[in-house]
Amino acid sequence: MTQLTITIKQRPRFALLGLEGELDRQTQPALLHALDPLLTASRPRIVVDTAQLEFCDSHGLWVLIDAQRRAEKRGGALRLIGVHGSLARLLTITQLVSLFPPYSDLAHASAWPARD
């Protein structure tokens, strides 16, 4: 059985969501459940730290794509940090690197304009 641990830390200007374990068909409902309340905010700004993510398949990638689209519809964004391994390969193969540009660290990913 695959496991995914999700941690959420509210910061003053964004939510930091950490993923540890495997993001796949079995665990993607947990991520959807964690993201739903964050995506109802006005201009949701979410940084997802994937440094501890051991595996991600197309089901997991779809959750991230859907969350990014939902955030954008509300004037926000979802950004990824710590991308490596299977998630990095999926983003490259599917040519979605432009949707999720690489951020080197939390400071860069969370640097939204003060007023927009």
DAHUUR-V20487 format. One record per run of one state. SS is the DSSP state (H for helix, E for strand, C for the rest). FROM is the first residue (numbers start at 1). TO is the last residue. If there is no record, write none. Layout:
# DAHUUR-V20487
SS,FROM,TO
SS,FROM,TO
This chain:
# DAHUUR-V20487
C,1,3
E,4,10
C,11,14
E,15,23
C,24,27
H,28,38
C,39,44
E,45,56
C,57,57
H,58,73
C,74,76
E,77,81
C,82,84
H,85,93
C,94,102
E,103,103
C,104,105
H,106,109
C,110,116
